[in-house]
Amino acid sequence: MASPLSDAHCHAHEYGEAELESFRKAFDIVVAVSDDIASSERTIELAHRFAFLAPCVGIHPWAVGDGDPGSLARRLEELVRRGEVLCLGEVGLDLAFVPQTFEKQLELFRLLLDLARDYDLAVNVHAAKAWRQALEEISGKGVRRALFHWYNGPLDVLNEIAARGYLISINPTARISPKHLEIAKKAPLSVLTFESDGPYEYRGLRLSPWMILETVNLVAKERKLEYSELIEISKYNITKFLGL
C-alpha cells in the first residue's frame, strides 16, 4: 500500500486482538475512542501494545444515564493525569437518541470541556441533532482542538466549524446516506478526515476500519481528487488534531 491509512474515530476496545493486529499492517494512526470508564481503561491498556492506537478516554452521551456528572468527570481526570491520553472521546451531546438525559449530558460535557482545556487535550465529539450547541459549548470553553465525528449536521454549522479551525469526520455510511456524501463533497479539505466508527452496526453495515478504503475512493471520485491526496489530507488533519 502506497501510504498508511488513518482512522479518526474507532472503538478499538470492542475488537479482539487478532483484528487489531490485522489493522497494524495498514494503519499508522487509529484514534481509539471510549464509551465509559471501563472501556477508557481498556483503551489505554491496548495502546500500550498497539502503538498505532491514539488513546482517548470518555463518557459517551448514551452512557450518562443516572451517573453523577461530577463523579464521572473526576474519574476521567484520574486517567488523564497518567499522561497517556491524547484526547477526550467519545464525548458530547445527543438530542436524537437520548434526549431524556440531555441536561445531565450537558453538565458532564461542560465539565469535560474544562478538562480538555486545562490539559490541552483534543475532543472527539458526538453531537447527534445537537451540532450547533456542541460547537458553541466547545468554542465557548476555549478548547483548541475538536473533531465532530460522523458529521451529519447543517452546512452553515459546517462552515462555522471550519472557521473555528475544528474538524469533521466522514465514515462509510456515505455510500448509503446522500446527506453524508453531500457533506463529504462540500467540506473544506482543511477540516476533512475519515473514520470507521467500527465496529458499530448501521443499517446492516458492520462498520470497520477497512471500509475507509472504499469511503476515500468514493469521495475522491465525487470531488475529482486523487485517492492518495485524500489519504494524506486526512492523516495530516488527524495528526494536527492529536497535537502530534
Summary of the structure (lengths in Angstrom):
residues: 244
radius of gyration: 16.5
end to end distance: 22.9
largest distance: 48.8
contacts: 862
relative contact order: 0.15
helix: 51%
strand: 17%
